[in-house]
């Protein structure tokens, strides 16, 4: 459905940001956070927590 399409879109965007800007860039981290929100909406709580933790760690280092 739509959530699966959104997940694929965010995953592609994240890969592009990581390649172009690096894993710690704020645009990359924003996409990581958005992917976490999407995982939470899907009930994928372990994946959501991993994305939130990654985003938080990145923002703290920025």
WOGI-V240560 format. One record per pair of residues at least 4 apart in sequence whose C-alpha atoms are under 6 Angstrom apart, sorted by the first residue. I is the first residue (numbers start at 0). J is the second residue. D is the distance in Angstrom with one decimal. If there is no record, write none. Layout:
((I	J	D) (I	J	D))
This chain:
((9	13	5.9) (16	20	5.4) (16	27	5.3) (17	21	4.4) (17	22	4.8) (20	24	6.0) (23	57	5.5) (28	54	5.2) (31	50	5.7) (31	54	6.0) (32	51	5.7) (32	54	5.8) (35	47	4.2) (35	50	4.9) (35	51	5.8) (38	43	5.0) (38	47	5.0) (39	43	5.5) (39	44	5.4) (39	47	5.4))
